[in-house]
């Protein structure tokens, strides 16, 4: 997933979710959110859909949570067919349009690429993705062909140091 890109002067894009499919026949889309507060998207008033460096801005006309997904109405998308054309696009916003996370909160895109080491200083790899399981997030950490899934909870994640681009965890090499 490409979650930090430059796009037509928008600056660094932060991926907020992914379009799953149309919702109904009037152009609504179902979006899987990558964070825990998609209702805050209303405050932005617009969302960007795309991938890589190809992003298009849409005015956000309506948004509601629907189970584990978000249903959104975007300006200019008024039919099931036009909504279907957006399937699998990423939903993003420029970093400078988002509020700064509070202490002990992180945007997923800030964690992607960070090195992970255990408390003994042994490298476990780098964060390649995050998974939301319903109970908590899970860090996907890859080193070569080895992938580890680490729960993003205080008992495991002891320190996130964005400046040093490192996460320290209570996790053994043989886990």
DATAMO-V815968 format. One record per residue. RES is the residue in one letter. PSI is psi in degrees with one decimal (999 if undefined). BURIAL is I if it has 24 or more other ideal C-beta (glycine too) atoms within 12 Angstrom, else O. D_CENTER is the distance of its C-alpha to the mean C-alpha in Angstrom with 1 decimal. Layout:
BEGIN
res	psi	burial	d_center
RES	PSI	BURIAL	D_CENTER
RES	PSI	BURIAL	D_CENTER
END
This chain:
BEGIN
res	psi	burial	d_center
X	138.7	I	9.4
X	95.8	I	10.1
X	10.7	I	7.4
X	101.1	I	10.2
X	164.1	I	13.1
X	137.3	O	16.2
X	108.2	I	17.1
X	46.6	O	20.5
X	2.8	O	20.7
X	-16.4	I	17.4
X	-162.5	O	16.6
X	123.8	I	13.4
X	137.1	I	10.6
X	121.5	I	7.2
X	128.8	I	4.7
X	-21.7	I	4.5
X	-168.8	I	5.5
X	137.6	I	8.4
X	126.1	I	12.1
X	-52.9	I	14.1
X	169.5	O	17.6
X	158.9	I	20.1
X	105.0	I	21.2
X	-160.7	O	24.9
X	3.5	O	27.1
X	19.9	O	26.5
X	6.2	I	23.4
X	152.9	I	20.7
X	147.5	I	17.4
X	129.9	I	15.4
X	132.0	I	11.6
X	114.6	I	9.5
X	144.0	I	7.1
X	0.7	I	4.0
X	-176.1	I	6.2
X	5.0	O	9.9
X	62.7	O	11.4
X	-18.6	I	10.8
X	-21.8	O	14.5
X	-14.7	O	14.1
X	-27.9	I	13.0
X	-37.3	O	16.8
X	-24.4	O	17.7
X	-32.7	I	16.3
X	-11.6	O	18.5
X	153.2	I	16.7
X	156.8	I	13.6
X	133.0	I	13.3
X	139.1	I	13.1
X	-160.8	I	13.6
X	161.0	I	12.9
X	-121.6	O	14.3
X	9.1	O	16.6
X	95.5	O	17.4
X	145.8	I	15.8
X	134.1	I	17.7
X	136.2	I	17.7
X	135.3	I	18.4
X	134.5	O	20.0
X	112.9	I	18.5
X	-31.8	O	21.6
X	151.2	I	20.5
X	134.8	I	17.7
X	149.4	O	18.2
X	140.4	O	16.7
X	88.7	O	18.3
X	-126.9	O	17.9
X	3.9	O	14.5
X	174.0	I	13.4
X	138.6	I	13.8
X	126.0	I	16.8
X	148.1	I	16.9
X	124.3	I	19.9
X	143.1	I	19.6
X	133.9	O	22.8
X	-5.8	O	24.5
X	104.2	I	23.1
X	4.1	O	26.0
X	161.8	O	26.6
X	-37.6	O	25.2
X	-43.4	O	25.7
X	-33.2	O	23.8
X	-39.6	I	20.9
X	-30.2	O	21.2
X	-16.3	O	21.0
X	-4.2	I	17.3
X	134.5	I	16.4
X	2.7	O	13.6
X	151.9	I	12.5
X	148.8	I	9.1
X	128.0	I	8.8
X	174.8	I	8.4
X	151.1	I	10.7
X	142.1	I	12.8
X	-40.6	I	12.2
X	-7.5	O	15.7
X	-5.2	O	15.2
X	149.0	I	12.9
X	151.4	O	14.8
X	136.4	O	15.0
X	148.2	O	13.7
X	174.5	O	16.7
X	139.9	O	18.3
X	17.0	O	16.7
X	146.6	O	13.2
X	144.1	I	10.4
X	139.4	I	7.2
X	-40.4	I	5.2
X	-24.2	I	6.2
X	-23.4	I	9.5
X	-27.5	I	10.0
X	129.3	I	9.6
X	-12.6	I	13.3
X	142.1	I	14.9
X	146.6	I	18.2
X	129.7	I	18.9
X	153.6	I	22.5
X	178.8	I	24.5
X	-19.3	O	27.0
X	-0.1	O	29.7
X	8.9	O	27.9
X	128.4	O	27.4
X	135.7	O	24.4
X	-12.8	I	22.2
X	-155.7	I	20.0
X	151.4	I	16.6
X	123.2	I	13.0
X	-21.5	I	11.9
X	168.9	I	8.9
X	148.7	I	8.0
X	133.4	O	9.4
X	119.6	I	9.9
X	-6.2	O	13.6
X	-43.2	O	14.8
X	-43.2	O	16.6
X	170.3	O	14.1
X	156.6	I	11.2
X	128.4	I	12.6
X	129.8	I	12.3
X	115.0	I	13.3
X	125.8	I	15.9
X	135.9	O	18.0
X	105.8	O	21.4
X	-124.5	O	23.3
X	-6.4	O	23.7
X	126.1	O	22.9
X	132.8	O	19.5
X	142.6	I	19.2
X	111.9	I	17.0
X	126.3	I	17.1
X	133.3	I	16.4
X	73.9	I	14.6
X	157.5	O	17.6
X	-31.8	O	20.3
X	-23.3	O	22.9
X	-51.4	I	21.0
X	109.3	I	18.9
X	-29.1	O	21.6
X	135.0	O	20.4
X	116.6	I	17.3
X	94.8	O	19.0
X	-34.6	O	16.8
X	-41.6	O	20.0
X	-2.7	O	21.3
X	51.1	O	17.9
X	144.6	I	18.8
X	129.1	I	18.0
X	132.7	I	21.2
X	154.3	I	21.4
X	86.9	O	24.3
X	131.3	I	24.2
X	157.9	O	27.0
X	-27.5	O	27.1
X	6.7	O	28.7
X	999	O	26.2
END
